[in-house]
Amino acid sequence: MGRCGLCNTSSPHISRELGVCLNCIRNKPEDALPIAMQAHARSRKAFGLPESPPKDPHGARCGLCVNECSIPETGLGYCGLRTNSGGKIKGVSAAEGKLSWYHDPLPTNCVGDWVCPGGTGAGYPRYAYRDGPETGYKNLAVFFHACSFNCLFCQNWQFKNETLKPGTTPVQSLVSAVDDRTSCICYFGGDPVPQLPFSIRASRLAIRENSERILRICWETNGSMNRGLLDEILKISLNSGGCIKFDLKAWNENLHIALTGSTNRRTLENFSLAGEKIGLRPVPPLLVANTLLVPGYIDEAEIRNIARFIASVHPDIPYSMLAFYPHFYMSDMPLTKRHAAERYVGIAHEEGLRNVRLGNLHLFV
């Protein structure tokens, strides 16, 4: 049972760590966001990460993502992967990264499995090995050990234990993990954004070494990258038969900041830009969206606005709403109610979306 530090309301749908309710976040953001940001500071300090994106006027600038860090001498960027050494940014690069990977038999439980070639055979024979699920093939699942956001509900928060550990992995080591039964590579995490130069180089090398066969490249991301990097990954996914899976965490900017520590402006801009490419390859879909249904915070208004936005980009963009499981700094929150989620599906259809589904069905109550 959490209590809002502003209106004093208590409810199981108010996170104890976040300390503010949805109503106050929306209607009193000037008072609510400072409380929420204290929770973000605590959660990051616990892992030795910067409490906020550094903005040293004399620092080394990193423009990879929406945080646009200006890192002080010997300091760390927000993602924890880069430091300023003598005025130059050092750390991960296109040649080496902080990551791990595993092979996942297809069809697998990824965000896009219900519309992608690996799960359905969409795009066969150009982009899929089978006219149906690619049984017998596998996905190379690449998990990055850093993120450009700080979601208090993070379902994969354990990556934070790896971010600051010494050691990196050469790009060729990942490329060598692609064997003749690997039909797709999916980058996730954490998030690929802080290490997009690495994943772009790995993808190009892997495609070059497997140029005579199908090898799809996908990214699952919060969408906070700079425009140039977005263009690069769109080109790779478009040509290979892969997709870009955007995690649209919230619509209201203040709520997005409260939950993730960051604005969603860049994410929404990038989603719209990516949507301009949909007509170049309708099948399999280039762009997929999903939202985690966090009880008490992602409500009907959020889903209606997100769905309306997606439909304005293109009504055929697949949209998946995922059941929430209590994790990280929101471990006191309840599971998502099935009846509420089913109502949200109807709302998304009302707003013009044609391809909507619920994911993680086993977690609904």
DAUR-V483836 format. One line per field, one symbol per residue. burial: + if it has 9 or more other ideal C-beta (glycine too) atoms within 8 Angstrom, else -. A space follows every 50 residues. Layout:
# DAUR-V483836
burial: ???
This chain:
# DAUR-V483836
burial: -+++-+--+-+-++++++++++-+++--+-+++-+++++++++++-+-++ -+++-+--++-+-+++++++++--+++++++++++---+--+---++++- +-++-+++-+++++++++++++++--++-+--++--++++++++++++++ ++++-+--+--++-----+-+--++-++---+++++++++++++++++++ +++++++--+---++++++++++++---++-+++-+++-+++++++++++ ++-+++++++++-+-+++-++++++-++--+--+++++++++++++++-- -++++++++++-++-+++++++++-+++++-++-+++--++++++-+++- +++-++++++--++-
